[in-house]
Amino acid sequence: MAVDIKGMTPLLQVFDMATSLKFYCDVLGFQIVTTDANTAAPNHNWVWLRLNGTDLMLNTAYEYDQRPPSPDPRRVAGHRDTALYFAAPDVDAVYAHLRAREST
C-alpha cells in the first residue's frame, strides 16, 4: 500500500540566512511563515517560507554567531547535487522576472 503524500517541503542548508532571505523573499516573492525564536531578523537559523502553496525551509550551516567569514569548500562540495524544481505556467515570464532582478 502506498503512502498518501500530499506535498513536500524541501529543507536547504544555507551559508548566510540574510542573503538567502533577500533572494527567496525579495526576488522570488516567498513570505515567511515562521522562524526559530532564538535570533532576530534577518539572522535566523531556521526559516519556513511559502509562496502560492509551495513551502520551503532554510536552515543555516552554522549558528549565526559562529559562521566563518566564507563557506568551507569541503562542506559545500557535499551539496552540489541539490536541485529545486518550481512549477510555473509561464516559464518565460519567470525567466524574464529573474533576469530583471539579477542585480538584486
C-alpha positions, 0 to 999 in steps of 0.5 A: 500500500502506498503512502498518501503524500500530499506535498513536500517541503524541501529543507536547504542548508544555507551559508548566510540566512540574510542573503538567502532571505533577500533572494527567496523573499525579495526576488522570488516573492516567498513570505515567511511563515515562521522562524526559530525564536532564538535570533532576530531578523534577518539572522535566523537559523531556521526559516519556513517560507511559502509562496502560492502553496509551495513551502520551503525551509532554510536552515543555516550551516552554522549558528549565526554567531559562529559562521566563518567569514566564507563557506568551507569548500569541503562542506559545500562540495557535499551539496552540489547535487541539490536541485529545486524544481518550481512549477510555473505556467509561464516559464518565460515570464519567470525567466524574464522576472529573474533576469530583471532582478539579477542585480538584486 
